[in-house]
Amino acid sequence: MPGVDRGPDSVHGDRVGAQTRETHFKGWARPGPVVPGHAAGLRAVEGETLDALSGHCALFQLKDGHRFSTDDLLTAWYGTSWCPAARTALDLGSGLGTVATICAWRLPGARFVTVEAQAQSAALARRSAAFNGLDGRYDIREGDFRDPGVLGTDERFDLVTGSPPYFSPGAGVESGHPQKLACRFELRGTVADYCRTAARHLAVGGFFACVFPAEAAQLERVVAGAAAAGLVIVRRRSVVFREGDPPLIALFGMMRAEDLPEWFRHQTWAEPDLIIRRRDGSIHPEYSAVKLAIGFPP
């Protein structure tokens, strides 16, 4: 799948302006509290945008860099849907902080650790956290999550999320922009590394949610990575971006095998496909409901 875009149906929020401080946007009632960034006058600088995400929360992004996508949105939705009582959460390869921001909006009592290797992305994530009033709940760490010392050996989390890069270097057209390049290509670890790190830092009964291509060879990589890490894929949901097309990505929910009964360790519940757009191009009703669930306009 070297030609597949990371975000086949990108879902950038409405550009942040005066309207985000109002209670409604195009007939949709914006849920949740107004975040402090509005009153503080925090704004995007040259070369950036500030895009609405969950409720009144927003995200700083580079105009020409990596932008958040459907993959990120769905990873956060899936993880928080199947681990709704998480008190601690870890986001691996957190990039701009998209997944963590949505998770924090849906889990208002949880505390977060995020790990991102690119300094530019981590800096944007810190500014977004301040804008959204989340910096008191966040520990944004800059580094490669595979390196010793980035995560303490005794650190455990109820929920771990990850949106790994999909392709090995050379498997497709490589962007000249470092943010985009690291988002698509495995410069700092594979899906197996994500599984291994998640398994090492899951709390007892914890849940790991990630996204990866649905093509057969790529699915095999997820299955192998999970098994090698001692994880069980307890549920999986393929995502179809236009009704009638084959699925491009799939969502995975994993738990440690040792936390499950023996009889449960060798099965995966394959959920019905999630359809993003109907054949006529309109948003599928279920996907509209998913977006509402993460505080995003339907």
N, C-alpha and C positions, 0 to 999 in steps of 0.2 A: 504493500500500500504506500509506496514512496510518494505518490502524488496527492495523498489525502491531506487537506489542510487541518491544522490543529483546531480550528474553529469553523467547521463547515456552515454553521448558522450563528455567526457571532452575535452576541446580544449586549452590545454596549448600551449603557444607560443613557437616559436623556441628559444632555449637557447641563451641568449644574449652574444655576443662576438664581434669580429671585424666586422662580417657581418652586424650587425645592424647599423653601421655607414655608410654603403654603400647605394646606391640608389635602389638596386635591391636584391631580395632574391628568388632564385629558379624561376627566370623569372618574378616575380611580382615586379612592381615598388612601393617601399615603400613611401606612401604619408605623407605629413606634414613635419614640421621642425625637424631638429636634436635636441634632447633634451640635456640639459647641463650636465647630469650625465655622458655622455661619456667622454667629455673633462675633467671633474672633477675627473675621474678615480674611480667613486663609483662602488663598486663590492660587490657581495654576500660574506658572511662570512661562516665559517664552519656550516653545517646543513641547509643552505639556497640555493635557486636558484634565479636567476634573469631572468624572462621570458618575452619575447616580448608580447605586447598587441596590442595597436593601433598605427599604423605608427611606429615611433621611440620610442614611450613610452614603458616602461617595468614595471614589478611588482616584488617586493621582496616577496618570499614565503618560508615557511619551507618545506624542503624535505619530512618530514613525518607528516606535519600538514594539515590544510585545504588548498586545492588548488582551484583556480578559475575554473568555469565550464560553460557549455552551458547556464545554468540558468541565471548566471550573465550577460553573453554576451547579451542574448536575452532581459533581463530586460532593460539594457541600450539602446539597439537598439530601443525597442518598445517605451520607454519613450521619447527619443529624436526625434523619427520619428513623433510622434503625438503631441509633444510640441517643435517644432523647433526654436521658438523665445524666449525660456526661458532666462531670465537675472539672475535669482537666482534659486538655486536648493538645495534640501535637500535629503541626502541619509541616510535612517534609518537602523540601524544594519549593518553598512558599511563594517565590516570585514577588509579585506586586502585593500579595496579601489578600487576593480575591477570595480564596476558599476560606481562609481564617476569618475574614470580615463577615462573610455570610454566616459561618458557623457561630461566630460570636453574637450576631444579631438574633439567631435562633436559640442560642443557649446563653441567656443573659447572666446566669450565675457562674459560668465556667471561666477558668483561667487558661491562657494559651501560651505555648512555646512554639515559635516558628523558626525554621532554619532555611536560610537562603545564601547561596555562595556568591552571587553577583552583588557587588557593593551598590551599584546604581539601583537595582531592584529593591534591595533592603532599605536604602535611603527613601525611596518613594513609599515603601510600606510604612516606615516610621511616620512620615508626614500624614499619610492617610489615617493611621491609628490616632494621631493627635487630633486630626480633623473630626474623627468620629467619636472622640472621647473614650477610646479603647486602650490608650497607652498604659493606663493603670492596671489593665488585665492582661497585658501582653508582655512577653519576653522575646524580642526579636533578635535572633542570633545570626550573625554573619559568618558563614563557613560551610564546608562540605559535611553533610550529616554522616558521612562514612568515616570521618577523621576522629580519632580518639580525643576526648575532651570537649567536643561540641555538645554532646549529650552525656550527662552523668550516668554511670553504670546503674545507679539505683533509681533513676528517674522513670516513673511509670505514668501512663495516661489512659483514661477511660476510652478516649476516641483518638485515633490516628488517621490522618487523611493525606492523600498524595495524588498529584496529577503528573505522573512520570513522563519524561520525553519518550517518544515512540520508536525512534529509528536509530540504528547504529550509524556512526559517521560514514559518509559516502553512499548511503542508501537512498539519497534523494538530493534535490537541489538545496544547497546550503546557503542560507542568508548571510550577508556580510555584516548584519547587525548582531552584536553579541547576545542581546536579550532574546531575539528571535531564534538564533542558532541554538542556544542552550535549551530553549523551550521544546524544540523539535527533535534534537539529536542528543544521544547519550554521551555527553561530555563528562559527566560526573555521576555515573552510576546507571544501572539498568533497573527494570521493574523488579528483578530479583533482589537488588540492593534495597529497594524500597520495602519489599516484603520482609527481608532479613532484619532491617532496622525497626520496622513496625513490630515484629514479633518480639524483639529484644526489649521494647519499651512499652508494650501493652500491659495495663493493669489486669488483675484477675478478672476474667469475664469481659475484657475490653474488645473493641470493634475497630477494624481497619477498613476504610473505604478508599477505593482508587478507581481510576478510569484507564482504559487501554483499548487499542483497536480490536474490533470484533472478527477480523479476518483469521482463518483457522490457525495459521502458523503463529500469529501473535497471541491468540488465545492459549496456545500450547506453552508459550513463554510464561504467561501468568500462572497457569496451572503448575508448571515445573517450579517456578519461583516460590509459590505458596507452599508447595509440598516440601521443598528443601528447607524452608524456614520454619516448618512445623505448624503451618497455618492450614485451616480448612476454609475453602470458599463455601460459605453457608448459603449464599444467594448471589444471583447474577441477573442483570437486566440489560439486554441489548437495546441500542438506541438507533432508530431509523429517522434520518433527517428529512426524508420526503416519502410519504406513503407509497408503497409499491417498490421502493428501492431496497437493496440489501442493507442490513445494519452496518454502520461504519465504526462505532465504538460500543463498548459495553461497560457497565458499572459493576463493581465487585465488592461484596461485603465478606470480610474474613474474620475468623476468630482463631485463637490458639487451640490446637487439637487437645492439649491437656486440660483445657477448660470445658470440654464437651464430653458427653457420654460416648463410650466406645462405638455404639451402634450408629451414632450421628456423624462420625468422623469421615465417612466415605460417601457422602451425598451432597448434592448442590441443588437448591431450588432455583430453577430457571424461570424467572418471571416473564409475563407477556412483554413483548417489545413496547418500548416507549416511543411514540411517534411525535416528532417535532412539528412537521407541517403535513397537512392533508394534500391530496393530489392536486387540488386547485391552488395550492400555495398558501392557503390561510393557515393560521396557527391552530394546531390540534387542541381540542378542548382540555384534554388532560394536561398538555404542556402548559396551557394558560393557567391551570390550577397549580401546577408545580411552581410557576413563576410567582403566583400570588403567595405561595407558602414560604418563599424566601424574600418576601417584601419587594417584589419586582413587578412593574406594570404588566398586565396580562396581554 
